[in-house]
Amino acid sequence: MAAMEEILDLIYDAAGDHQLWPVALSGIADLTRSEGGILFGQSVTAEQVYFDFNGRLNQECNRAYQERHMQNPWSVAMEGKPLGQLVLSDEVFELGKLRNSGFYDDVLRPQGIGHNAMIALAARDDFRVAFNICRSERQGEFEAIERKIFEALAPHLRRSVTLGFRLTAYRALRDAAFELVEQMADGVVLVGYGGDVVYANEMACSLEAQGTLKFKPISTWSAPHSRRLASLVRLALAGKAGGTMSVPSHDRSRLVSIVVAGLRSRESGVLREAHIRGAACALFIIDPLQRRTIGTQHLIDAYGLTRAEARVAASMSSGGLPSTSASASALGLSANTVKTHLRRVFAKTGTRGQAELAALLTALGVVKAQDARGESVDARRH
């Protein structure tokens, strides 16, 4: 249906422009005859909501949720639920019992909300990204037709969140910043409806020259992996959510990751303006041996860190893992401030300590690997 296609366009557009999420959520609410929706990323342990996109729900009630009710009957019911699974509030907690809670009095009653459709979109340790569409008590419980809509949207919502928060290449592509795309360590390939490559950046071309990728049509050196890649491309071209796979490099020394995503109308229009025509699908290729040091802005984009948190993360992960006091001195902050930022960084990145954070940032290319003397090591030597 046309309305569903418009919603899908909005969902994928929101991956590159987060300000579109409220519009997308409001559109989903309209499609399912609901009041509104919200998408948020939070850590219950850190008692912190790191981002939230609100589609027509009451902002005062949202603040009450963040200040006093992150632990509530609905959030408890969602613990341990598989990613992408639709959970209807009435199936996990009776509305009659919910009315006896402070959560209902402070957050739901002022809005007249009584029913919720919930999907966990991403999770790592204590960090969660969740999608909610709320209905008033007057509107009643969700019915079978709304369930089908939510279940159809779930994989696209998950893919958009992955693209928006973990793949900075997508934002560069959306903004037609091809000079940045060319400089990125990640490979970017644009594929037409016939499976032929219509654009490839320098990194992708180097993988093609080495033999890991083939461009006519897009495939890999390995027949089984080529069949898997062709299947993902077909799904993306058909408007499905695409997917992720790994392929051994041409010399079998490492695994190269490939994320396949369809291009919606907005991206295709931007590409046409940049004189790239016929692109219908994008491949993002991540080769661990080609990662270069990148700025903290990429870390901010990837994990939703504040600028201060990104600076602390980079400082605490470089130069042989400096102490809190050393990083505080270098950044002109107090040790307590550094510790506070670091706790939030651990929660957002899903890491459990300074060493694990350093390993992650090295893999991402935010900081360079260090040898035993604290000197930078070219990652290609490992």
N, C-alpha and C positions, 0 to 999 in steps of 0.2 A: 504494500500500500504506500501511497505517496507520503503520508505522514510519517511512516516508519523510516522511509528513505531520508527524509529531512532530519529526523532524530539521529540517524547514523552519521550523516554529514556533520551535525553539530558535535557529536561525541568525538569524532576523530579530529575535527577542527580544534576542539578544546585541548587536545594533547599538545598542540603548539601554541595555543593562546588560552591560558588558564582563566582569563576573564570571561570566556564563553561558557564555562561550566554552569553558572547560574541559569543561563538561557537554556542550556541542554537539559538541566534538571527540571526546570519549569515546563519544558516541552514534554518530558517523560511524564510529569505529573498530569498534564492535560490529556495525554494519550491514554492514561490509566484512570482518569476521572478522580484525581487525588488533589490534596491541598498544595503540596509542594515537596521539595526534596533537599537533601544535603549530602555532600561528599566530603569526607574529612580524613586526615591522617593523624593518629594520636598514639601516645604511649600511656597506658593506665598506670604503670609503675612509676614513671616520671611525672605523672599527673599533668600532662602537657598535651594540648592540641596544637600540632605544628602547622596545619593549614586546614581551612574549611571553606567550601564553596556553597553558598546558600541560595537555593532557588525558592523564594517566596515564603520561607518560614520566618517566624518572629525572631529578630536578632536579640532582644532582651532575654527571651527564653533560651536561646542558644548560649548566651553568656552564663545564665544560671546553670545550664548543663556543664559547661566547662569549669565553672567554679566549684560546683557541689555534687554533681551527679554523673561523673564519668563512669562510676560503678553503679549500674542500675539493672533492673530485671531483664531488660532487653539485651544489654551488653553482656551480662552473665550468660544469657541463653546462647549468644553467638560464639562464646569461647569454644575453641576446638572444632568449629564448623569448617568444612572444606572450603577452599577458595572457589568462588564462582557459584556456590550453591545458594539458591533462593531460600530464605527463611521468612515465613510470615509470622508476625508477632502473635496472632491469635492461636497459632499452632503450638507455641512454646510457652506462653504465659497468658492466663485468662485475664480479660479486661477487668472483670469484677475484682480480682485480687490486685491488679495494677492500681486501681483507684485508691487503695489504702497506702500507697507509697508516697514519700516526699518527692520523688521523681515526677510522679503524675501531677502532684499539686503545683510544683514549681515550673515544670517544663511543658507538660502536655495539656493540663486543664486550661491554662490561659489561651491556648490556641484552639481548643476544642478537639485536639488530636486524640484518637483512640486506637489507631491501627497503623502498622508499619510493615513495609516490605524491605528486607535487609539482605545485602550481599557483601561478603568480604572479598575485596578485589586484590589485595596484596598483603603479605605478612612476612615479617622476618623477626624472630624472637618476639619482643614485646611491642614492636611497631606494627600498626595495622592501618590499612586504608579501607574505608567502608563506605558503602552506598546505601542511602535510605530514601524511600519515598513514603510520605505520611498521608493518611486519610483521616478525615474527621469521624467522630462517632456517628454523626448524622449520615455520612456517606456509607458507613457500614464496612464489613469485611471485604477483602479482595476476593474476586470471583475467578473462575477458571480462565476466562479470556485475559484478565490482567496477569495471571500467573504465566500464561504462554508468552505474553509480551516481555515480562521481566526475564524469563528464561532465554528468550531469543536475544535480548540485549546484553546479558551477562558476559559472554566471551568478548564482545566488542568493548564493553566498559573496561574489562581487565586489560585488553590490548592497549586501549587508549592511555590508561594509567601507566602501563609499562613504558610506552613510548614517551609520554609526557614527563615522567619523573626519572627515568633511567637512561634514556637515549637522547643525549644532547644533540646528536646529529639531526634528529627530526626537526628540532627548532631551527637549526641552520638551514635545512632544506625548505621549511615553510616560509622563511623570510627571504628565500632566494639568495642567501649569502654564500654563493658558490666559492668565493675566494676563501672563506673559512672552511667550507667543506673540503676544498682541495688540500688545506693544511692539516686537517684532522688525521689522527692515527687510524681512525676507523675507516673502512672502505664503505663507499656508498655506490650502489648500482641502481639505475632506473631501467625497468623492463617494460616493453610494450605488450599489447594484447597477444601478439604472435609469439612471445617468448624471447624476442631478440632484445639485446641491450641497446638502449637509446642514449645512455649517458653512464659514465663510470669515472670516479675521481682517481687521483694518482695512486692512492693506496690500493684500490681495487684493481687497477691496471697492473700493478706490480705483482699481485697475487695471480693474475691471469698469465703474466709473463713467466712466473715460476712454475705454473702448471696446476696450481691448486684449484683455480676456477677456469671455466671456459665460457665464452660469450656468444657463440653461435650454434644453438640457442644457449641460454644460461644453464650451466650445469657444472659438475665437478669432475675431477679425474677419476672418481670412483663411481661405478655404475649404480650400486645400491644407494649411495648418497645422492646421486643425481636423480633417481626416482623419487626419493623423499623430498628433495628440493622442488622438483617439478610439481609434486602434489601440493606443497605449500603455496607455490606461485599460483596454481590453478584455483585454490581456495581464495587467495587474496583477490584474484581477478574476478572471481564470482561474487565479490562483496562480503566474503566471510572474514574471520578474524586473522587469517594467516597463521603464523606460528614461529617457533624457534627450533633450530637444529644445530648440530655440530658436525664438522667433517674433518678427518685427518688432513694435515698439510701434505703437500706433494711429496715431502721427504719423510712423512710419518713421524715427525719429531714432536708434534703438538696438535691440539685440537683447535680449529678455527670455528668460532660461533657465527651463525647467520640468523638474523631476525628478518622475517618477511612480513611486509604490511602493505595493504592496498592503499592507493592514493584516492582520496575523495575529491569532490569537485573543486574545493578551494585550493588544494595543493596543485591539481592539474592546471588551474588557471594561472597560478603563480609561475609554474614551469613554462607555460606557453609564452608568458611575458618575457621569460628569460631565453626564449627561442629554443626550448627543448619541447618537442611535440611528440605526442603518442605515448607518453609515459603513463602507465596504469598501475604500476607496482614498484615498491622500493625494497631493496635489500640493504641491511646494515651489517657489515662484516667486521668482526672483532678478532684480530690476531694478537695474542698476548705478547709476541716478540716484537711487534711494531709499535707498542705503546710508547709515546713520548711524554715528557712532562707537560702538563697543561695547567692553566690558571685555576684559581679557586672558584671562579665564576661557574666553571663546569661542575664543580662539586656542589655549589649552591643549586644549580639547575637539576642535578641528578637526585639529590636527597632532600631538597627543601631546607637546607641549612640557611641560617642568617649569615651575613657577611662576617660578623664577629666569630660565629661558631666555625666557619670555614677556615678563618685565619688561625684559630686555636688548633683545629684538627691538623692543618698542614704543619704548624710549628711543633706540635707534640709528636709528629710522625717522622721528623727529619733529623739528620745529624746524629744518629745513634741514640734515638729516643731520649730527648732531654727531659729533665725534671720539670715539675710544675713551676717551681720557683724560677728556673732558667727561662722557660717560655714566658712566664709572667713578666720578667724583666725585659725580655726581647720585645714583647708586644706592648709594654707600657701599661699593663693591667695588674690587678692584685691577684695573688695566688688563689683566693677564694672564687674570684670571678672566672679564672681559667678552669677551676674544678667544676663550677656550675655549667659553663659552656661545654666542657668535655663530657659530662654526664648526658647532656642533651644530644651531643654528637653520637655517643654510643647508642642511644635509643633510636635515633633516626637512621643510622647506618646499619644497625643490627649487629654491631661488634661488641665484644665482651672484655675489651681491655686495650691498652695502648699498643701492644705488639700486634694484635689482630687488626686494629685500625690502621697501623702503619702498613701491614701487608695489603690491606684493601686499597689504600691510597697509592701504594706503589703499583699495584696491578692496574689501577685506573689511570696512572700516569700523572697524578697530582703531585707526588714527590718521587724523587729518584731513589732507586735501590742503593744501599750503602754497603761497602765492604767492611771488614773488621776494623779498619782504621778510620771509618766514617767518611770515606771518599766515595764519590758517585761511581756507580758501575753501569755500564751500558747493558741494558736488559737483554740485548741480542746475544750476549756471550753465554747466557745460561740456557 
